[in-house]
Amino acid sequence: MVNKSKKQRQAIIDEALDRFDIAADAWEDVYQAALDDISFVDEEDGQWDPSAKMARVNRPCLTFDKVSGAVDQIVGQQLQMLPGVKVRGAEEGDSDTAEIFEGLIRQIEQRGNRAYKTAFKFAVKGGWGCWMIDHDYVDDISMDQEIIIREIKNPFSILLDPIIQVQDLKEARYGFMFEDMEKDEFERLYPKAKSGLGEDFSSTGNLRSWVGEESIRVADYFRIVPEERRLVQLSTGEVVDYEEIEPIIDELNFKGVTLGRERVIEGRRLERYKITGLEVLEEYECVGRYIPLIPLFGKTTNVDGTFISRGIVRKAKDAQRMYNYSRSTQIEVTALQPKQPLMATPAMIKGHEERYRNLMTSNDPVLLFNFDNGQKPFREPPAQPSPALLTESQISADDIKSTTGIYDASLGARSNETSGRAIRERQLQGNIANFEFVDELVSSISYTGEIMIDMIPKIYDTERQIRILGPDDAEEVKQINKPVLDLQTGETVIINDLNRGHYDIKVTTGPSFSTRRTETAEQLGTLFGQNPQMAQLGADIYFKALDLVGADELVERVRKQGIKAGIIEPNDDEKQQMDQSQQMEMQIKQQAMQMEMAMKQAEIANEQAAAKEKESKTLLNQVKAQVEQMELAQAQQDMQAQQIAQQRLRQTLGMMNAQRPPFN
């Protein structure tokens, strides 16, 4: 992102101020009418005009709110079946990636459901709601960003290009999200920013509404900047932006890919600035081609060039006021009945004035009086409630039903309908009367889906793992933008490349998954009760539809039995598990065979070792015998030698004696 020069920044401020005034004038009537409707429902005593209250000073001005029940009925019913974005691949080969887009969008929407809810409530009440699509870093230590649907609690802080009053939402060229911030807080957040006009400043236009004595308006200014883009069709048939392939044209030519037809179009680039009426505070890095502020209208029309968007309240306000007035008057008359004053002359109550003065608050069982010309105090008959007031209340209540399209059957109350079909028909009548609110919600969510399809490839543009949701809200982790070497071609291919392909958006509406699951369980239970044999075919589906602890484990067991029996066709995961089980079984068998062979070899080795040991013992015994024989022989030889030595000794001694002379 290139930082703007001082001159460019001032041009942005001038442009923003002019556009803000144009948008404020164009939406003033729509916003004021919506604000009046919302105040009528939500403010205390909002259903009484100030002039009517002044005319009834010290008289009851009660509120019997019937409109809020109609609002809650429409909002609550729709929250049970929020529309969902479906993504379809526009070209062959995009279906797998389309499932990732759809699962990612579903996960983003689940986190942003509150934004949908808040906007829808405002649209039903006043005909105007809004939410925002933003992107931010996952956390403070991550470089990855994610898409966020932000809740806008004050839709009147949003101003959009009034061109959307007559054209499609995509055609919006600018938008504002603003707040009036106290100067102390502003100076704390932006200590270097300007916070005053200055004495010598000459204001033009509506700038002083931006800078007040105690507050300063801070706005996020979104604008679409047109830019020319050069599209090129490659010889492969793919249409790409020339800027994307310009650095690799030589490489493409080397691969035999050439450039074909070209076309210059006017593209769109989104820019976002944080501004005051005096300067640009921040420049944001943002992506996309559309203004990310999504309006949600009520029932819309155009009267002689004037755009009108209303909620359910506007047409019912007069009937609700009449109902409040009639009921308040009835209660007033009823409350005054026991307070009809006594008719008495001064002589009748003389000496008892205090008792008569406190008559309405005293429980004294005795009331004293004085006869006056033989007469005593008497009370006039109380005023009777007017039947006209009761009739008026009933008529006003029926008028509220007619203007809102919500009848007693839609609210769950008993009405003239007695049969189930009649009740459903009356409920359907209420749904049809207010279907335009649902249709506008579908349109805005469809626009949201298109913006997210445009933003996802730019935000989720690196190799990473993302969490997606299936139609049953089951979570799954997917690896995206992962480069893998193709062993056949030797080229690197990207697995789950979110930058490739073209996708279409479709929004579906209907009961939520939990509601459909409950209905499925009820219908299957009835069906299996009538035909128990079918339970074998659909027991896994039935148990899966039950919201029970351990239902998943039960489903898994039922499916295993069904797969073994050949009743249930295994899915991809189960086939993979079966293959893995078979491989493990084969490995176990191979290991068992190897162990058996090893044991046999060990037995043979043991037998051979035993034979060798026996042979060794025999040899050892033989050696011992030979040694003993040798020792015996040696002993015999030693005895013979000794005898010979002794013999020789004797012979020697004899010879010596023979030679010795005799003694005299």
PyMOL commands that set and color helices and strands:
alter all, ss='L'
color gray80, all
select helices_A, chain A and resi 6-42+50-55+67-79+95-111+113-126+155-157+162-165+169-171+183-189+207-209+242-254+314-339+353-357+387-404+420-433+435-459+513-530+532-545+551-565+572-659
alter helices_A, ss='H'
color red, helices_A
select strands_A, chain A and resi 84-89+128-137+145-151+158-160+174-182+215-234+239-241+259-275+280-284+293-297+299-303+306-310+342-343+378-379+464-469+475-480+482-485+492-495+503-508
alter strands_A, ss='S'
color yellow, strands_A
deselect
rebuild
show_as cartoon
